Amino acid sequence: MALLPALLRGAWSGARLRCPRCGQGRIFRTRFTANRLCPACGYEFLAGRGEFTGALMLAQGVIMVAAAIAYVVIRARTDWDSTLVGVGLIAFLVLAPLVSYARLKGIWIGILYGSSRA
């Protein structure tokens, strides 16, 4: 199987918070607590030590790029004060990881699965 389709398929399953192997089991038991194993097929989501680090880096990268783009667009299209924009973006940088944690971790789990199957 080619690498890119495997990565995309895995990332799509992860974005839906479903097991990248079977597509049925839930990755998360609660909003912030991931299952260690897939409840449907037994796939171990993060088998190696430190594999969650990639999920953190993915989240940080996506959120920082989104904040930078938002800053440029807001400053170019409005006459809002830089302090106001800065405070809003700081709030975004604090809240966005909480909102996107599960989805981005699911995508990372899918990417890891896809990269191991290609």
Phi, psi and omega per residue, in radians:
M1 nan 2.439 -3.133
A2 -1.243 2.641 -3.046
L3 -1.139 -0.868 -3.059
L4 -1.066 -0.847 3.095
P5 -1.058 -0.642 3.129
A6 -1.150 -0.722 3.114
L7 -1.141 -0.768 -3.130
L8 -1.141 -0.737 3.123
R9 -1.101 -0.778 3.115
G10 -1.122 -0.767 3.139
A11 -1.113 -0.665 3.126
W12 -1.136 -0.757 3.084
S13 -1.072 -0.761 3.134
G14 -1.127 -0.671 3.107
A15 -1.111 -0.515 3.078
R16 -1.480 0.017 -3.128
L17 1.075 0.621 3.092
R18 -2.042 2.721 3.138
C19 -1.008 2.276 3.129
P20 -1.241 -0.335 3.133
R21 -1.406 -0.947 -3.031
C22 -1.817 -0.339 -3.132
G23 1.317 0.052 -3.072
Q24 -1.882 -0.889 -3.044
G25 -1.184 2.566 3.114
R26 -1.437 2.412 3.092
I27 -1.307 -0.665 -3.084
F28 -1.924 2.412 3.067
R29 -1.516 -0.707 3.034
T30 -2.288 -3.136 -3.085
R31 -0.964 -0.639 -3.083
F32 -2.104 0.103 -3.108
T33 -2.054 1.977 3.136
A34 -1.475 2.567 2.976
N35 -1.242 2.496 3.068
R36 -1.296 -0.690 3.136
L37 -2.118 2.651 3.039
C38 -1.170 2.237 3.138
P39 -1.170 -0.334 -3.105
A40 -1.617 -0.785 -3.028
C41 -2.095 -0.142 3.105
G42 1.479 0.103 3.112
Y43 -1.069 2.315 3.127
E44 -1.496 1.996 -2.992
F45 -1.131 -0.871 3.129
L46 -2.219 1.460 -3.024
A47 -1.251 -0.689 -3.043
G48 -1.582 2.693 3.079
R49 -1.186 2.388 3.065
G50 1.436 0.027 -3.119
E51 -1.174 -0.374 3.106
F52 -1.224 -0.310 -3.135
T53 -1.046 -0.650 3.094
G54 -1.088 -0.682 3.100
A55 -1.103 -0.701 3.115
L56 -1.145 -0.729 3.125
M57 -1.156 -0.712 3.088
L58 -1.049 -0.831 -3.140
A59 -1.067 -0.816 -3.133
Q60 -1.061 -0.774 -3.130
G61 -1.110 -0.832 -3.121
V62 -1.084 -0.792 -3.086
I63 -1.191 -0.712 3.133
M64 -1.160 -0.727 3.100
V65 -1.118 -0.747 3.112
A66 -1.069 -0.732 3.132
A67 -1.151 -0.723 3.139
A68 -1.131 -0.760 3.111
I69 -1.120 -0.760 3.119
A70 -1.043 -0.750 -3.138
Y71 -1.062 -0.837 -3.108
V72 -1.102 -0.785 -3.122
V73 -1.144 -0.791 -3.134
I74 -1.099 -0.783 -3.130
R75 -1.172 -0.587 -3.122
A76 -1.330 -0.542 -3.013
R77 -1.840 -0.119 3.141
T78 -2.303 2.957 3.053
D79 -1.922 0.475 3.127
W80 -1.140 2.583 3.120
D81 -1.139 2.488 -3.139
S82 -1.033 -0.594 3.135
T83 -1.138 -0.779 3.119
L84 -1.064 -0.790 3.125
V85 -1.116 -0.749 3.134
G86 -1.072 -0.764 3.126
V87 -1.116 -0.743 3.101
G88 -1.076 -0.728 -3.138
L89 -1.252 -0.556 3.056
I90 -1.138 -0.735 3.075
A91 -1.062 -0.724 3.092
F92 -1.066 -0.768 -3.119
L93 -1.147 -0.462 3.101
V94 -1.432 -0.741 -3.048
L95 -1.459 -0.576 -3.070
A96 -1.015 -0.728 3.107
P97 -1.091 -0.606 3.130
L98 -1.170 -0.672 -3.105
V99 -1.328 -0.644 -3.002
S100 -1.744 -0.025 -3.030
Y101 -0.927 -0.964 -3.053
A102 -1.091 -0.794 -3.091
R103 -1.108 -0.804 -3.114
L104 -1.215 -0.602 3.069
K105 -1.181 -0.678 3.069
G106 -1.071 -0.746 3.096
I107 -1.074 -0.740 3.133
W108 -1.096 -0.743 3.105
I109 -1.061 -0.714 3.091
G110 -1.134 -0.696 3.102
I111 -1.118 -0.749 3.101
L112 -1.073 -0.738 3.125
Y113 -1.119 -0.833 -3.135
G114 -1.067 -0.677 -3.132
S115 -1.231 -0.478 3.121
S116 -1.433 -0.264 -3.100
R117 -1.772 -0.187 -3.089
A118 -1.360 nan nan
